[in-house]
Amino acid sequence: MSEPHAPTWKAKWGFLLTPPRPARLFSLRTTATALAAFLAAFAMGLPSPHWAAMTVWVLAPHPPRFVVAFDKALPSP
């Protein structure tokens, strides 16, 4: 009797090498937006422009209604 073949690395983890199209588009769009935010903050002479890009990466996975709801939850000055 022969033993069944174990799945190959590519069969088991190949999805990491070729993510679906929506995931690739989300990644490209978020990277471009983070780069634009970083460059805008750098051009304005902010002391830590990397936080502008970090804000994009933190808020990107959330749906727009979450971001708006969070903004409305903050007290007005």
GUSE-841966 format. One line per field, with one value per residue: chain; x, y, z of N, C-alpha, C in turn. Coordinates in Angstrom, 2 decimals. Layout:
GUSE-841966
mol: (A	...)
n.x: (X	...)
n.y: (Y	...)
n.z: (Z	...)
ca.x: (X	...)
ca.y: (Y	...)
ca.z: (Z	...)
c.x: (X	...)
c.y: (Y	...)
c.z: (Z	...)
end
This chain:
GUSE-841966
mol: (A	A	A	A	A	A	A	A	A	A	A	A	A	A	A	A	A	A	A	A	A	A	A	A	A	A	A	A	A	A	A	A	A	A	A	A	A	A	A	A	A	A	A	A	A	A	A	A	A	A	A	A	A	A	A	A	A	A	A	A	A	A	A	A	A	A	A	A	A	A	A	A	A	A	A	A	A)
n.x: (0.83	0.46	1.30	-0.89	-0.32	1.06	-0.24	1.25	3.47	2.75	0.12	-1.08	-0.42	-0.50	-2.33	-1.36	0.59	-0.74	-3.01	-6.58	-8.14	-9.69	-8.40	-5.81	-6.28	-7.27	-5.00	-3.16	-4.53	-4.69	-1.98	-1.18	-2.73	-1.74	0.89	0.42	-0.69	1.50	3.37	2.00	1.90	4.62	5.30	3.95	5.52	5.25	6.18	6.31	5.73	5.17	3.04	0.76	0.58	0.33	-2.16	-3.83	-3.43	-4.48	-7.19	-8.11	-9.10	-11.67	-15.19	-16.62	-18.77	-18.15	-15.96	-17.11	-19.01	-17.33	-16.11	-18.29	-18.76	-16.90	-16.36	-17.38	-15.20)
n.y: (-1.18	2.17	5.29	8.11	11.18	13.99	17.32	19.75	22.53	24.77	24.16	24.26	26.80	28.58	30.63	32.83	33.79	34.60	36.69	37.39	39.46	41.76	42.11	42.75	45.18	46.75	46.84	48.21	50.64	51.60	51.84	53.80	55.94	56.28	57.01	59.43	60.91	60.98	62.42	64.85	65.71	65.92	67.93	70.05	70.50	69.22	68.00	65.19	63.45	60.79	59.87	60.64	58.85	56.52	56.88	56.56	53.80	52.71	53.44	52.48	49.71	49.83	50.30	53.17	54.29	53.71	55.34	57.88	57.73	57.52	60.00	61.67	60.91	62.12	64.72	68.12	70.95)
n.z: (0.00	-0.75	0.73	1.25	-0.45	1.12	1.35	-0.75	-0.09	-1.59	-2.29	0.18	1.30	-0.80	-1.28	0.03	-1.62	-3.89	-3.48	-3.51	-6.05	-5.00	-2.51	-3.27	-4.62	-2.50	-0.90	-2.57	-2.93	-0.28	0.36	-1.50	-0.61	2.00	1.41	0.06	2.17	3.91	2.35	2.09	4.77	5.25	3.44	4.59	6.73	9.20	12.46	12.86	10.36	9.78	11.28	9.95	7.81	9.31	10.49	8.28	7.76	10.10	10.07	7.62	7.33	8.42	7.95	6.25	7.73	10.38	10.88	10.61	12.65	14.86	14.75	15.33	17.89	19.46	21.82	21.28	20.99)
ca.x: (0.00	1.20	0.74	-1.40	0.61	0.73	-0.36	2.49	3.48	1.99	-1.31	-1.57	-0.18	-0.41	-3.18	-0.57	1.37	-1.65	-4.27	-7.64	-8.07	-10.11	-7.38	-4.69	-6.70	-7.32	-3.62	-2.59	-5.23	-4.30	-0.58	-1.12	-3.31	-0.79	2.02	-0.05	-0.82	2.85	3.97	1.32	2.35	6.03	5.32	3.49	6.54	4.87	7.36	6.30	4.79	4.84	1.76	-0.30	0.46	-0.15	-3.60	-4.48	-3.40	-5.35	-8.60	-8.46	-9.94	-13.00	-16.13	-16.74	-19.75	-17.46	-15.11	-18.00	-19.59	-16.26	-15.93	-19.43	-18.75	-15.97	-17.00	-17.00	-14.43)
ca.y: (0.00	3.43	6.32	9.28	12.30	15.17	18.50	20.52	23.86	25.71	23.82	24.63	28.21	29.34	31.82	33.96	34.31	35.19	37.07	37.72	40.80	42.84	42.33	43.47	46.56	47.42	47.08	49.28	51.90	52.04	52.25	55.08	56.96	56.51	57.75	60.80	61.56	61.22	63.51	66.10	66.10	66.32	69.22	71.08	70.68	68.68	67.40	63.73	63.16	59.37	59.62	60.80	57.57	55.53	57.10	55.91	52.35	52.32	53.64	51.88	48.49	50.07	50.90	54.63	54.68	53.63	56.53	59.01	57.57	57.83	61.45	62.29	60.53	62.97	65.97	69.36	71.84)
ca.z: (0.00	-0.77	1.61	0.51	-0.49	1.94	0.47	-0.92	0.54	-2.43	-2.20	1.49	1.59	-2.05	-1.26	0.51	-2.74	-4.87	-2.83	-4.46	-6.64	-4.09	-1.49	-3.92	-4.86	-1.21	-0.48	-3.41	-2.64	1.05	0.29	-2.21	0.26	3.09	0.84	-0.17	3.48	4.40	1.58	2.44	6.11	5.11	2.74	5.53	7.74	10.50	13.09	12.73	9.27	9.68	11.92	8.95	7.12	10.28	10.63	7.12	7.93	11.21	9.72	6.33	7.33	8.96	7.00	6.42	8.76	11.66	11.01	10.83	13.98	15.82	14.71	16.00	19.30	20.17	22.29	20.57	21.86)
c.x: (0.87	0.49	0.19	-0.39	0.12	0.61	0.96	2.35	2.62	0.49	-1.89	-1.49	-0.11	-1.26	-2.42	0.24	0.49	-2.96	-5.32	-7.55	-8.56	-9.08	-6.19	-5.05	-6.77	-5.92	-2.98	-3.22	-4.81	-2.86	-0.45	-1.66	-2.37	0.42	1.62	-0.18	0.55	3.50	3.32	1.78	3.81	6.13	4.86	4.48	6.15	6.06	7.43	5.32	4.41	3.50	0.59	-0.51	-0.08	-1.66	-4.36	-4.53	-4.31	-6.83	-9.04	-9.34	-11.37	-13.91	-16.29	-17.72	-19.13	-16.64	-15.97	-18.60	-18.57	-16.06	-17.06	-19.45	-17.81	-16.67	-16.50	-16.22	-15.18)
c.y: (1.24	4.45	7.48	10.42	13.44	16.37	19.26	21.88	24.82	25.41	24.30	26.14	29.09	30.60	33.04	34.59	35.01	35.55	37.43	39.18	41.91	43.14	43.08	44.93	47.36	47.77	48.21	50.63	52.46	52.52	53.60	56.21	57.29	57.31	59.20	61.57	61.90	62.40	64.85	66.60	66.57	67.69	70.36	71.32	70.20	67.96	65.87	63.31	61.68	59.05	59.82	59.49	56.50	55.66	56.45	54.41	51.89	52.40	52.93	50.64	48.70	50.67	52.40	55.03	54.60	54.89	57.75	58.92	57.90	59.33	62.15	61.97	61.41	64.24	67.17	70.26	73.09)
c.z: (0.00	0.12	0.79	0.60	0.39	1.00	0.41	-0.25	-0.26	-2.37	-0.88	1.74	0.35	-2.08	-0.74	-0.62	-3.78	-4.19	-3.88	-4.91	-5.71	-3.00	-2.06	-4.16	-3.56	-0.74	-1.27	-3.09	-1.28	1.07	-0.40	-1.34	1.42	2.60	0.58	1.14	4.05	3.67	1.89	3.81	6.07	4.45	3.65	6.66	9.13	11.13	12.97	11.62	9.16	10.34	10.96	8.19	8.06	10.49	9.48	7.33	9.07	10.80	8.44	6.42	7.80	7.90	7.27	7.52	10.16	11.90	11.29	12.23	15.06	15.89	15.47	17.49	20.11	20.64	21.49	21.51	22.23)
end
